[in-house]
Amino acid sequence: MVLARALAARSSLLVLDEPTSALDTVTEVSVARAVAAHRRGAATVVLSASEVWCAAADRVLTVTEQDVAPEHTAEGATS
């Protein structure tokens, strides 16, 4: 419900923190695709350890306790 409200607001920036952590993989993929389609052209920041979200990202940053790794593509994040 919260995700639906956030998408309906059509803000210029959407920040999602583990938005699908409680979902099975099939549903997670569906949600990620729907968010990507709905947010096309808008800024969306997703904080997630999920490979589904990394694969859907234009840019991936890896954050550790010490620093933020240089930007890379989704392929580099999941391989």
N, CA, C and O of each residue as an XYZ file, in Angstrom:
316
protein
N       0.814     -1.185      0.000
C       0.000      0.000      0.000
C       0.863      1.257      0.000
O       0.564      2.222     -0.703
N       1.924      1.242      0.783
C       2.804      2.403      0.865
C       3.477      2.653     -0.480
O       3.603      3.800     -0.908
N       3.904      1.597     -1.139
C       4.536      1.736     -2.450
C       3.553      2.312     -3.462
O       3.932      3.168     -4.261
N       2.327      1.873     -3.445
C       1.309      2.405     -4.351
C       1.082      3.898     -4.115
O       0.954      4.666     -5.070
N       1.033      4.304     -2.869
C       0.862      5.732     -2.552
C       2.052      6.551     -3.029
O       1.885      7.651     -3.556
N       3.259      6.011     -2.843
C       4.462      6.718     -3.273
C       4.484      6.882     -4.789
O       4.867      7.938     -5.291
N       4.084      5.865     -5.508
C       4.042      5.950     -6.970
C       2.958      6.917     -7.438
O       3.152      7.649     -8.409
N       1.835      6.919     -6.758
C       0.730      7.807     -7.135
C       1.076      9.275     -6.917
O       0.526     10.144     -7.594
N       1.968      9.561     -5.995
C       2.344     10.945     -5.697
C       3.121     11.594     -6.841
O       3.135     12.819     -6.960
N       3.761     10.793     -7.675
C       4.515     11.282     -8.834
C       5.521     12.374     -8.476
O       5.616     13.386     -9.169
N       6.265     12.167     -7.402
C       7.297     13.131     -7.009
C       8.489     13.023     -7.954
O       8.614     12.053     -8.701
N       9.352     14.018     -7.916
C      10.523     14.005     -8.799
C      11.601     13.045     -8.303
O      12.498     12.678     -9.062
N      11.523     12.633     -7.032
C      12.475     11.689     -6.457
C      11.723     10.698     -5.581
O      10.903     11.083     -4.747
N      12.014      9.425     -5.781
C      11.425      8.361     -4.967
C      12.568      7.564     -4.359
O      13.447      7.094     -5.081
N      12.567      7.407     -3.028
C      13.583      6.624     -2.332
C      12.890      5.405     -1.726
O      11.935      5.529     -0.960
N      13.394      4.227     -2.088
C      12.823      2.975     -1.600
C      13.889      2.213     -0.824
O      14.995      2.014     -1.326
N      13.572      1.786      0.392
C      14.502      1.036      1.225
C      13.985     -0.386      1.367
O      12.997     -0.632      2.059
N      14.660     -1.322      0.705
C      14.254     -2.732      0.689
C      12.754     -2.874      0.414
O      12.028     -3.453      1.222
N      12.291     -2.351     -0.716
C      10.849     -2.301     -0.976
C      10.167     -3.652     -1.144
O       8.949     -3.746     -0.991
N      10.917     -4.690     -1.453
C      10.285     -5.989     -1.699
C      10.890     -7.091     -0.837
O      10.839     -8.264     -1.207
N      11.451     -6.733      0.285
C      12.148     -7.716      1.121
C      11.247     -8.841      1.630
O      11.737     -9.932      1.921
N       9.966     -8.602      1.740
C       9.054     -9.623      2.263
C       8.345    -10.409      1.155
O       7.449    -11.207      1.433
N       8.748    -10.183     -0.104
C       8.069    -10.838     -1.230
C       8.886    -11.992     -1.797
O      10.109    -12.022     -1.664
N       8.202    -12.939     -2.429
C       8.897    -13.999     -3.129
C       9.527    -13.420     -4.406
O       9.170    -12.319     -4.825
N      10.445    -14.144     -5.012
C      11.201    -13.641     -6.156
C      10.326    -13.305     -7.352
O      10.557    -12.288     -8.007
N       9.341    -14.116     -7.654
C       8.467    -13.867     -8.799
C       7.713    -12.553     -8.622
O       7.645    -11.744     -9.547
N       7.155    -12.343     -7.450
C       6.436    -11.100     -7.169
C       7.391     -9.919     -7.141
O       7.047     -8.832     -7.606
N       8.582    -10.120     -6.603
C       9.584     -9.058     -6.545
C       9.941     -8.570     -7.954
O      10.054     -7.366     -8.184
N      10.116     -9.487     -8.876
C      10.415     -9.122    -10.265
C       9.269     -8.314    -10.857
O       9.505     -7.316    -11.538
N       8.042     -8.727    -10.609
C       6.871     -7.994    -11.116
C       6.816     -6.582    -10.559
O       6.543     -5.633    -11.294
N       7.071     -6.437     -9.275
C       7.040     -5.120     -8.645
C       8.163     -4.240     -9.202
O       7.934     -3.071     -9.514
N       9.364     -4.788     -9.327
C      10.495     -4.020     -9.857
C      10.214     -3.535    -11.280
O      10.525     -2.394    -11.622
N       9.635     -4.387    -12.094
C       9.288     -3.988    -13.471
C       8.217     -2.896    -13.478
O       8.303     -1.947    -14.259
N       7.231     -3.024    -12.631
C       6.161     -2.024    -12.568
C       6.702     -0.680    -12.101
O       6.335      0.359    -12.651
N       7.566     -0.686    -11.097
C       8.158      0.560    -10.618
C       8.998      1.188    -11.727
O       8.907      2.394    -11.960
N       9.809      0.392    -12.411
C      10.648      0.909    -13.493
C       9.804      1.526    -14.603
O      10.143      2.591    -15.118
N       8.726      0.877    -14.969
C       7.854      1.394    -16.032
C       7.151      2.674    -15.585
O       7.025      3.623    -16.360
N       6.703      2.695    -14.361
C       5.963      3.841    -13.834
C       6.867      5.046    -13.610
O       6.432      6.188    -13.760
N       8.111      4.800    -13.255
C       9.042      5.870    -12.908
C       9.963      6.255    -14.061
O      10.875      7.058    -13.867
N       9.755      5.716    -15.233
C      10.628      6.010    -16.377
C      10.834      7.517    -16.513
O       9.869      8.278    -16.588
N      12.096      7.942    -16.543
C      12.413      9.351    -16.679
C      12.482     10.118    -15.369
O      12.842     11.295    -15.371
N      12.148      9.490    -14.256
C      12.203     10.139    -12.946
C      13.309      9.492    -12.114
O      13.696      8.353    -12.373
N      13.802     10.196    -11.145
C      14.871      9.678    -10.287
C      14.301      8.752     -9.223
O      13.379      9.116     -8.494
N      14.856      7.566     -9.144
C      14.457      6.604     -8.127
C      15.719      6.027     -7.508
O      16.595      5.533     -8.218
N      15.812      6.087     -6.191
C      16.938      5.524     -5.468
C      16.409      4.312     -4.711
O      15.460      4.418     -3.934
N      17.031      3.159     -4.945
C      16.599      1.936     -4.275
C      17.763      1.412     -3.443
O      18.848      1.155     -3.965
N      17.526      1.257     -2.153
C      18.507      0.665     -1.254
C      18.114     -0.795     -1.098
O      17.089     -1.107     -0.493
N      18.933     -1.692     -1.647
C      18.552     -3.094     -1.622
C      19.756     -3.992     -1.865
O      20.679     -3.629     -2.594
N      19.735     -5.159     -1.252
C      20.750     -6.174     -1.501
C      20.266     -7.167     -2.554
O      20.987     -8.099     -2.911
N      19.070     -6.971     -3.041
C      18.449     -7.894     -3.979
C      19.045     -7.786     -5.382
O      19.207     -6.687     -5.913
N      19.365     -8.920     -5.968
C      19.869     -8.954     -7.346
C      18.806     -8.486     -8.337
O      19.142     -7.978     -9.406
N      17.544     -8.650     -8.000
C      16.459     -8.200     -8.883
C      16.546     -6.695     -9.088
O      16.466     -6.221    -10.221
N      16.710     -5.939     -8.009
C      16.785     -4.481     -8.117
C      18.088     -4.052     -8.757
O      18.100     -3.094     -9.530
N      19.186     -4.731     -8.461
C      20.466     -4.392     -9.090
C      20.393     -4.592    -10.599
O      20.907     -3.771    -11.359
N      19.765     -5.668    -11.033
C      19.653     -5.952    -12.464
C      18.798     -4.906    -13.183
O      19.001     -4.653    -14.371
N      17.855     -4.305    -12.481
C      16.961     -3.315    -13.092
C      17.542     -1.904    -13.062
O      16.968     -0.987    -13.648
N      18.670     -1.724    -12.386
C      19.229     -0.387    -12.176
C      20.042      0.109    -13.367
O      20.665     -0.672    -14.086
N      20.020      1.424    -13.556
C      20.901      2.056    -14.535
C      22.310      2.169    -13.960
O      23.297      2.007    -14.678
N      22.393      2.444    -12.680
C      23.669      2.596    -11.982
C      23.591      1.882    -10.646
O      22.545      1.863     -9.998
N      24.712      1.295    -10.239
C      24.765      0.576     -8.965
C      25.960      1.088     -8.175
O      27.076      1.164     -8.688
N      25.710      1.437     -6.923
C      26.779      1.810     -6.002
C      26.812      0.776     -4.893
O      25.769      0.406     -4.354
N      27.983      0.315     -4.557
C      28.133     -0.633     -3.464
C      28.633      0.113     -2.239
O      29.687      0.749     -2.271
N      27.872      0.030     -1.168
C      28.206      0.732      0.067
C      28.699     -0.290      1.085
O      28.047     -1.304      1.331
N      29.859     -0.007      1.670
C      30.398     -0.846      2.744
C      30.479     -0.006      4.010
O      30.120      1.171      4.004
N      30.942     -0.598      5.075
C      31.102      0.160      6.315
C      32.169      1.237      6.173
O      32.128      2.248      6.873
N      33.124      1.029      5.272
C      34.223      1.959      5.120
C      34.004      3.020      4.045
O      34.431      4.161      4.222
N      33.355      2.677      2.945
C      33.252      3.630      1.848
C      32.172      3.238      0.843
O      31.417      2.287      1.044
N      32.127      4.004     -0.244
C      31.243      3.714     -1.366
C      32.142      3.372     -2.544
O      33.005      4.164     -2.923
N      31.944      2.202     -3.118
C      32.753      1.759     -4.252
C      32.398      2.581     -5.484
O      31.300      3.130     -5.571
N      33.318      2.667     -6.430
C      33.017      3.392     -7.669
C      31.771      2.821     -8.353
O      31.464      1.634     -8.242
N      31.076      3.694     -9.052
C      29.854      3.321     -9.771
C      30.162      2.242    -10.795
O      31.223      2.262    -11.419
N      29.242      1.301    -10.973
C      29.381      0.261    -11.982
C      28.019     -0.137    -12.513
O      26.992      0.308    -12.002
N      28.010     -0.962    -13.525
C      26.752     -1.404    -14.114
C      26.163     -2.538    -13.278
O      26.829     -3.083    -12.397
N      24.936     -2.879    -13.557
C      24.279     -3.971    -12.834
C      25.016     -5.277    -13.057
O      25.077     -6.102    -12.145
N      25.576     -5.495    -14.237
C      26.295     -6.737    -14.509
C      27.473     -6.883    -13.556
O      27.758     -7.983    -13.081
N      28.155     -5.780    -13.276
C      29.293     -5.822    -12.352
C      28.869     -6.068    -10.926
O      29.652     -6.595    -10.136
N      27.662     -5.706    -10.574
C      27.195     -5.874     -9.202
C      26.778     -7.300     -8.911
O      26.898     -7.767     -7.779
N      26.292     -7.992     -9.920
C      25.756     -9.331     -9.679
C      26.711    -10.437    -10.071
O      26.421    -11.609     -9.834
N      27.836    -10.097    -10.660
C      28.766    -11.157    -11.077
C      29.902    -11.311    -10.091
O      30.776    -12.156    -10.284
